[in-house]
Amino acid sequence: MSYLIIAWQYRFSILLVMFLGLLGWHEITIKKHDLGILDQENSLLKEKNEQVQKYAKAVQQQQIEMNKVSADYEKLKADQATKVEYVTRAINKYIDRPVYRNVCIDDDGRLQVNELIKSGQTNKANTE
């Protein structure tokens, strides 16, 4: 009975201690819940980080392969450009004396044709 009298006298203090205890317990459970969510978020972030790193490595490997292909292409292109340059730099040869093909001209006719070429009178009016 004496406990009941003491409890009745200190009822507000006891209620306050109980309320504070309940509030503390509530805060602890909320923090544990938040920590659990944070742990889940951290694990998700780690997984995403690992995926991003895998993708970055794959992209880096593809970039290296693309650089190799590009270098091969540039080398082939340079080789082809050298061939084209070689062909375009061919030396033209000029013939000093006339060459007659498929025409049967005797020595006198050949001399007359050469004289016409030297004189520059090659039009039809003078040759007829």
HUSULKA-V616390 format. One record per helix or strand. SS is the DSSP state (helix for helix, strand for strand). FROM is the first residue (numbers start at 1). TO is the last residue. Records with the same first field share a line. If there is no record, write none. Layout:
SS=FROM-TO, FROM-TO
This chain:
helix=2-9, 11-88, 107-119, 124-127
